[in-house]
């Protein structure tokens, strides 16, 4: 086969790397660091890139005994709106993604998973950040409350996959990680 698909239907660029020439921290608070990088491309061009460094996050799709999924509704200051979302949160220093998922469930919905399965990893904004998110499905939930972060105020709700799908269709759910979680689980199940 000739043309861009000579190696099958996918085209891969050669794995050439960019080289960081200079690194300056513009802002740093808690787990978030804004870096200004001077970078040389594989072709020799020197560019300035600003990168948000983050230790990573977890997203959890908690399934109740009745087969519904628990979402949290919280105020998101950057967009000045309340959003329905899957429980999620940042990974702390030295913490595994799985441990962070268990901690976030206790903090956000007051439950601990009896069982958990990692479904996928993804980068929500790779153009500006190296933040990796890990999506988990959690079930066999049991009460286990942990103290919430001081800035977290939210309500919880339980919804079927069909209800979540309708909330997405009507624009009530617009959070990217929740969309990914919904479509991932929907493709695994036959609801």
N, C-alpha and C positions, 0 to 999 in steps of 0.2 A: 504494500500500500504506500502511495506517495503522499506528499503534503504534510500538514501538521499532525495527521493521525497515523503516521507510518508505524508508530509503536503502540497502536491501539487507539481508543477514543480519547485518551488523555494526553495532554502535552505537558511535559515537565521541563522547567528551566534548569540549567546546570546549577549544581549547588555551589555557588560562589558566595563568599561571605563579605559582609561589610566590616570594616575595622574601625573601632572607636579610637579616635585620636585624643580627644579631650572630654572630660566629664565634669559637670558642675551641678551641684544641687541648688536649685532655685527656691525650693520650699520643702519643708519636712515637718510632718506632724503625725504622731502615732505611726500607723503602718503605711502611710502614704508619703511618697517622695516624688517630687517633680524634678526631673533631670533635664539639663540642657546638654546635648551631645554634639560634638563635632565628629563627623563620620566620613570615612573614605569608602566610596562604593567600589565594587569589583572592577569597574571601568576607570577608576582613578579620580572621579569627581568628588569634591569635598562639599558636604552638606551639613546644615544645622538641623537637628531633630530634637523635639521636646517629647519626653516619654514619662508617663506616669507609672512609677514602680509600685507594685502592690503584692502582698504575699499570697493572694489567692482567696477564693470564696467557695462556699458550698451552697448548693440549692437542694432542697429536700422535697420530695413528693410524698407526703405522709398519707397512707391509706388506712382508713378506719375499718373496724370489723364489719360495718355495714356496706363497705365498698366505696364509700365517698372519700374525698380528699380534702384535707384541711388547708385553707388559705388564710393569710393574714392581710388585713387592710390597714395601711399606715400612711402617714403623711410623708411625702418626699419633697423636701425643701427645694432642690434644684429645679423642679418643674412646678412647684407650688400646687400640688394636687394630692389627694388621697388615692392610693392604688391598691387593688387586690393583687396579691403576689403569693408565690410559694414561699414558705419559710426559707430564709437564707441568711448568710452572714460570713464575716471574714474569718480566716484561719489565723490563729494566734501563733506567736513564735514557738517553734518546737512542737507544734501540734500537727497531727496527721489530718488529712482531709476527712477521714472517717470519724475521728474523735471530734472534729469541729462540727460535723453534721449531727452527731449525738448531742453535743452541748447546745447547738442552736435550737434543736427541737425542744429541749427542756426549757430554754429561755423564752422561746417565742410561743409555743403552744402547750407547755406544761406536760409534755409526754416524752417517754423514752422508747426507742424502737427495740422490740424483741429481735427483729431481723431487719437487715438492710442490704441493699444490693446497689453497687455503683453501676449506673447506666451509661454514662459518657462524660467526657471532658470537653470543654470548649473555651474559646477565647472570645468574650463578648465584644471587645473593642480593640482588635489587634492593630489598628492604625495609630493608636495613641497609648496603648497600655499592654503590658505583658501579663496582665491579670488572667489567671486560669480559673475557671469555675468547674467544679465537679458536681454532677447531678446524681442524686441517690433516690431510690425508691425505698421507703421505710414502711413496715407493717408490724403487726403484733404489738401495737402501741399500748403502753401502760402509763399511768400517772407518775410523773417525776418532775417536780417543779424546781427550777433554778432561778436565781435572781436575774432579772432583765437588766440590760444596759440602761444607764440613766436617761438616755435620750430616746428610748423606745417606748412608744405608746401606740397600741394597736388593738383591733378587735379581730376575732377569728370567726370563720364560717366554714361549714362543711358542704361540699358540692359534689355531685356526680360528674363524671367525665362529660356527659351530655350537657349538663348545666354550665360547666366551664367552657365548653365549645360555644354555647350560645352567648356567654359573656364576652368571649373573644370576638365573635361575629358582630356584636352590637357595640364594640369599642369600650366595654367596661373593663376588660383586661387588656392592657397595652404594654406590660412589662416583658422585656425580651426573654429573660431567663424563665419566666413562667410560660411563655409561648413555647419555648424549646422543651420544657418539661412536659407540658400537655401533649404536644405532638409526638414526643418520644414514647410516652406511656400509651397514648391512643393507638400508635402503630403496634404496640405489644399486645394489646387487649382487643376484645371484640365486644365493646359495649355499644 
